[in-house]
Amino acid sequence: MVFKAYAIGIDKENMTTTVAVKMVKSNSDSFHTRALLSELKIMMHIGKSLNIVNLLGACTVDMANSNKYFENYS
């Protein structure tokens, strides 16, 4: 699942920055969880780029309850 959201304090010129929050559905199986974490690792490895959506951050605190997400911005 991907949601449009707003991050505060990312860009010094603007108060808010539009971001995409990508999550695994709460009823998803471990395959989808591993796929999301694999994508996160790739994005961390690539780093910031002008040609792709960049990784802003990730939250994996509540992984036991399948609440995993990360944020992207362009």
C-alpha positions as CSV (number, residue, x, y, z in Angstrom):
1,M,0.0,0.0,0.0
2,V,1.3,3.5,-0.8
3,F,-0.1,6.7,0.8
4,K,0.5,10.3,0.0
5,A,1.6,12.2,3.2
6,Y,3.4,15.3,4.2
7,A,6.7,15.5,6.1
8,I,7.6,18.6,8.2
9,G,11.1,20.1,8.4
10,I,12.7,18.2,5.5
11,D,13.1,21.1,3.1
12,K,14.3,24.4,4.5
13,E,12.5,26.3,1.8
14,N,9.1,24.7,2.4
15,M,7.2,24.0,5.6
16,T,6.1,20.6,4.3
17,T,7.3,18.1,1.8
18,T,5.0,15.7,-0.1
19,V,6.1,12.1,0.5
20,A,5.0,8.6,-0.4
21,V,4.6,6.2,2.5
22,K,4.8,2.6,1.5
23,M,3.4,-0.1,3.8
24,V,2.7,-3.8,3.9
25,K,-0.9,-4.7,4.6
26,S,-1.5,-5.9,8.1
27,N,-2.8,-9.3,6.8
28,S,0.1,-9.8,4.3
29,D,2.3,-12.9,4.5
30,S,6.0,-13.0,5.1
31,F,6.8,-12.9,1.3
32,H,5.4,-9.4,1.0
33,T,7.3,-8.3,4.2
34,R,10.5,-9.6,2.8
35,A,9.9,-8.0,-0.5
36,L,9.4,-4.6,1.1
37,L,12.5,-5.0,3.3
38,S,14.5,-6.0,0.2
39,E,13.4,-2.9,-1.6
40,L,14.4,-0.9,1.4
41,K,17.9,-2.4,1.4
42,I,18.3,-1.6,-2.3
43,M,17.2,2.0,-1.8
44,M,19.6,2.4,1.1
45,H,22.4,1.1,-1.1
46,I,21.6,3.3,-4.1
47,G,21.5,6.5,-2.0
48,K,20.2,9.9,-3.2
49,S,19.7,10.2,-6.9
50,L,18.1,12.8,-9.2
51,N,16.7,10.0,-11.4
52,I,14.7,8.0,-8.9
53,V,12.4,8.5,-5.9
54,N,14.7,8.8,-2.9
55,L,14.5,7.2,0.5
56,L,13.6,9.5,3.3
57,G,13.5,7.0,6.2
58,A,12.1,3.7,7.4
59,C,10.3,2.5,10.5
60,T,10.6,-1.2,11.4
61,V,9.9,-0.9,15.1
62,D,6.7,-2.8,15.2
63,M,7.7,-5.6,12.8
64,A,6.1,-8.3,15.0
65,N,2.7,-6.8,14.3
66,S,3.4,-6.3,10.5
67,N,3.4,-2.6,10.8
68,K,6.3,-1.8,8.5
69,Y,6.7,1.2,6.3
70,F,9.1,3.6,4.7
71,E,8.8,7.0,3.2
72,N,10.1,8.3,-0.2
73,Y,10.3,11.7,-1.6
74,S,11.4,13.1,-4.9
